[in-house]
Amino acid sequence: ASGGDGSSWKQAFGGPGGVQAALSAAAVGDAIWVAEGTYLPTLTANRGISFDLRDGVALYGGFEGDEATLEERSPADHPTILSGDLNGDDTSGPGADNSRHVVVADSGVISATTRLDGFVVRGGNADGGSDPAERGGGLLCINGAAPVIAGVICEDNRCPFGGGACYVRNSSPRFEGCTFRNNVGGNFGGAFDIFSSGPLADVVFVGSRVHGNRAGRAGGVEAFGNVRVTMTNCLVAGNTTTGQGGGLFAASGADFFLENCTIAANSAGQGGGAFLSGGTLTAENTIFCANGASEINTTASNVLRN
């Protein structure tokens, strides 16, 4: 509604800038309900503006616009899009005029009471040329942030460095029932580039899918440094790289723990399913199948060649 204050559907913050208006007005403990539509982080051409998550605020998409309870919403029937396509002119991927990061969770004050749930995140183009402006086109999670990301489809984002869908640095987000697809990670991590040089970055995936992403190294998920990645009931499939680790890549002390997962049909120069370089991988009830590598590394005994 024109001039709405967000107190009801009839008084909703309206238009493509409605989500930003709601975030600005929200306080700890608030839930923001967002109706079907496409929303932009800014109505200007400023590519440095993102949807910045706020601690203790839950953001829910997938509403038609007349629901009285959270259980009535249906994100599949009412797609709610957070888009970096500021000019609305994307045809074959994010353009040079798109937002660098669509959604940002920054600093340790972003706790597990912060939630992003039921959205499509697309069109981020993190080409800023420095850290973190060149990382995490769709989602950027840095400086100790630990939000819960649930039921989110993160697609068609890119960056030149690492983490086309999401870059995680020194942070511990949790992903539940998410899909990360068709993202381009430049050098490292088509979907995810996860890094920590300090305290343990404890990143959890539950019931999520990582498929159809690509990068120069780690087509799916890269973990580097003091990182623990736990994946339960997840699918990592169809990711590609000409380098190492089609599905997963772990280096410099990073650890993967997989349970009830499928790692399938990924391809790489070395380690189609996974490549370990000073990292570890523990898998229980997990299938590695139909992964391919164009090269055989005869010196690295910790390469999973399947």
Steps between C-alpha positions, in 0.01 A plus 500: 500500500617853430618631834446164673667440835528119484248440778268281287459373146279798421770729633795309354815674385439502126697474179840358408658689793257355752736245655766764565240723661388216726855415599564861591192507723551159665616442857635193678227236523310618193399277210464648153252328266558567130247441224575354158696735275846629415679729745818702457760605758489854360300700249817686403797384292720451810637146463647504850161489674369159613224352710677510838363246747429635848564305818192338649284580197340219299427562132242269340401486134237299313178678594206587275423802713197410711629227734443515873752231600847402389380147421268632226780625277632305199836616358464258207170656395595858582865553405651789688817624332783706644673617185824675421377588153459870569408592143285195431693418185675167573474253212793256529622556854581790733602818324768755578235728650375243755542514878829355617333305783127439522485403870762576767542366855784696654649477852459272799188681616315310224405200712295184443186700584545668161318318221459521122229257391312426179665731246666481161833685503633577155692741282793594723825591322788546747758652267633769734867404476575471873402292804207455547365699205624230261341210692153368572270625227183364656578484872785646702548371855800652679650610832345237728144508369288189569156538337260220409430487125204273422303410189704739287576450132826677415549504126668685214752695707868546424831639617859500369668374819303244700150402609267576213196422715651572841829606656546409868791652694560433870127430541265211582172516307251213485324404174177298515317372194680738263592469133812653346501470123649652187743728681851588377780537754787626286818357651371312806167341594226513242234497771697548824839633603532445878807634679619567852835626622382534861237322712337188358249571225234235566276490192201264492293381202184295556280368221659731244602473134811635330482437126598643165759747631849561361834660586870479420541283812226328705196499278270450799635580848851609605607499865838650591666550838342455842166386359263214581224429249228258608261377230202279585248367245652716227557466126811635328462433128589620154757758610803559280856630511804464280710500819467292816187384677192483281263462794703575813845643576664506845839659569725631778327323788139523387273204579189361332258274689240336274204289610230358272624707207539439127800640311425428135579597141751770588803554278849640544855489376585308818265357761162497331309430821739659749860615526683519833816706537588513868132461590288203605173340401295261713199339334228276643219344295611718211514416131772620261395408147547599135755772576773557244858629491692573182838450670640236733718639778750228587668695780204615710376195687214693658318570175158341471498404135141377484 
